[in-house]
Amino acid sequence: MSGKIFIQFCLLIFLAAGLYVQTALAEPPQMPVMHAHCPMMSGATGHEAMHARMMQQHVGASAMPFDLTHSLHIFTPLQDGGEQDVVSTNGDAVQIGLIQSHLKTEADHRAHGNYDTPAHIHGASMPGMADMVSGASSIRVAYLPLPSGGRIIYFTSKPELVRAIHRWLKAQAQDHANDAMLSHQ
């Protein structure tokens, strides 16, 4: 009986070593690139910049209840404002529900000039955000559920706020990097 246990033990060690080698040879995950205005990036290079990107990814995951690896952010500047879509890339109903719930809450916050969540994730100095906060009473914000996620719509008749929204959407797309795109309709 002890010989059988010894063989099972050796097999387990062999499998564990194989998994270790496979993991060690795997390519590292792609980290999003952040823009220079982010306070975590000031003066950071090399290891510090990589650590800052990892921290941003962690903060983003803690602020958004859905799985960032199975979602896509689409930022679309429009003539009178812009749109911010988040859609599930795997069609999971739970994921879609979490996206919709999160975007509805964020739309309600932003309709009142509250941009705390994006400031927490991307930094308070994100391009366009200060103008959007101060001009919140002139920006209409609405939420629209989509079959695979949701959309926040920003509308204003003030050209300076349209430009602020466009700067903000572009900065968002840059920060989200691999899980986002800037769309032009």
N, C-alpha and C positions, 0 to 999 in steps of 0.2 A: 504494500500500500504506500509506503514512503517513497518508493521509486516512481510511482504514478504522480504523486504530489510534486516531486522534484522535477519531473518532465513538464508538468503544468506550470510550475514556477518559472522554469527556463523559457517556456513558450511565452509567458506573460512578459518577461524581461525582453525577449526578442521583439515582440510586438511594440512594446513601449519604446525601445530604441529606434525602431523603424518610424514610428510616429514622430519622435523627436527630430530625426534627420529630415523627415518630410517637412515639418514645421520650420526648421532652421533654414531650409533651402527655399521656402516660399517667399514670394516677393512681398515687401512691406506694403501696407495699405497706403493709398494715395491720400495725402492730407490736403485740405483746402488751403488756398493761398489767400491771405488777408491783405488788405490795402494799408498803406502807410499811416493813415489817420488813426488807426486803432491804437489805443493807449498801450495795449499789450505788445505792440510791435516797435515802439519808439526805441531806436538804437539797437534793436535785436538783430543778430545775424547767426547763421549756422545753427548750433544746438539750441540757443535761446529762441530763435524764430520757430524751430520745429516744436519746442515745448509750448510756445504761445499758441500755435495752430492746434495742438492737441488739447490745450485748455479751452480754446474756443469751441472745438467740437464737443467737448464734455459739457460746457455751459449751454450750448445749443441743444444738446440732448436732454439736459435737465429742464430746459424751458419749454420744450416742445414734447407733448406726450406721445407722439407717434414715432414710428421707426424711421429715422432719417435715411437709413440705407435702402429703404424701400419707398422713397418718395422723391418727387421732383418739384422744385420751386420754379415757377415761370413768371418773370417780371416783364410786363408789357407797358411801355410808355404810350400814352394816347394823347391826342390833340388837346384834350381838356382834363388831363390827369394821368391815370394809369390803373393797371390791374396787377394784382398779386395772386397767382394761383398756386395751390399746393395740391398735387395729385398723387395717388398711390400708384406705384409701378408694378405691384403684384396683385392688385384687385382684391385684396383681403378686406372683407366687410368690416372687421374690427378696426383695421388701420384707417379705412375711409371714414368711419364714424369718429375716430379720434381726431383726424384732420379737420373734419367739419366742425366738431365741437370747439377745437382750438381756434380756428379761423373766425368763427362766430363771436367768441369771447374777445379775440384781438380786435375785430372790427368794432365791437361795442366800445372797447377801451379807446381806440384811435378816434372814434367819432367824438370823444370828449377830450382829445388832445393828449391822451396818455400813450406814450411810446416807450414805456418802461421795459417791456420785454425785448424789443430790438436793441434798445440802449444797453441792456444787460448782456446781450449776446455779442453785439458788434462794437460797442463803445458809444458813449454819448456824443462824440464828435463826428458821427457818421454824416457824410455830405447830405444836405437838404433837410435833415431831421429837425434841427433847431427852428428853421423857417416853418416847417410843417406843424410843429408844436405851437409856435406863437401865432400861426395863422389858422389854427384848428377850427375856429368859428366860421371860416370861409371855405372850408373843405368838407364836402359831403362824403361820408364813408358809408358803404353798404356791403353787406355780406350776401353772397349767392352760393347755394349748394350746387355742386357739380356731381355727375354720376360717379366719378372716381375721386372726388375730393371737394375742394371749395375754392371760392374766389373772394378777395376783398377788392372793392372798386373805390378809387379815389377820384373825386370830381371837383373842379373849381373853375370859376370864370376869371380868376386873377392870374395873369401870365407869369408873375414872379413865383407864385405857388406851383404852377404847372412845371416851371423849371426846377423848383425844389423837389417836387415829386419825382421828376425824371432823374435828377442827381441821386436821390435816395434809392430808387429802383435799380439804377446801374450799380451803385455801391453794394446793395444787397446781393445782386447777381454775382459780383466779384467775390464777395465774402463767402457765399455759399459754394462757389467754385464748381466742384464735380457734381453736386446734386442740384444745380440750378442752371437756368439759361435766361438770357435777355432776349425777349421776342420783339419783333417789329411787325405790326399788322399791316 
